[in-house]
C-alpha cells in the first residue's frame, strides 16, 4: 500500500533529530519538529475521518474526528507555549505544509472510500501510527507539559484503535505496532483520557 510507505517517510523525518531531552522549557530542534509533525498528523486524522464521514453513514467517523480536533488543539497550545511556528496555516481539509501529508491524505481517503470496512482499516492504521510516533517522540523530551499532552493523545489513540478494530470484528493486521501490542490495547477497556 502506497500510504504505508508515505507514513514511514513522514515518521522518519523527525526521527533524524539528535537533540537530547532538555526539560528546560526551551524547545530543542527535535521537540520543535515533533510538535510540528504531530500537529499535522492529528490534522491528517481529523481531515481523513471527516471526509470518510461524508462517504459512510456511521457515527464512528464524526465522533473520532471531533476528538482529533481536540488533539490538534492540544498540540496547537504547545506550539504557542514553546513559540514554535504552527504548520497549520490553512485549516482547509486536505491542506498540509508537508507534501508527504498531502499525498498521504489522498491515499487514505481513496482507500477508505471503497467500503466501510476499508475505512475502518484506514482508521486503525492511522491510530496505530499515532501511538507509535507518540511513543518515539516521548523519548525525545523531558518537558512535563509536553509529556502530559503525549499521554492524553496516546490514550485517545488507544481508544480510537479499539473502536476501529472492534468494527472489524478484531480482524486487523497491524503495520506499526506488534500484533501483541494491538491485542493488548484492543482487549482493554476504554480509558478516560483527561
Buried (B, 14 or more C-beta within 10 A) or exposed (E): EEBBEBBEBBBEEBBEBEBEBBEEEEBBEBBBBBBBBBBBBBBBBBBBBBBBBEBBEBEBBEBBBEBBBBBBEBBBEBBEBBEBEBBBEEEEBBBBBBEBBBBBBBBBBEBBBEEBBBBBBBBBBBBBBBBBBBBEBBEBBBBEEBBEBBEBBBBBBBBBBBBBBBBBEEEBEBBBBEEEBBBEBBEEEEEEBE
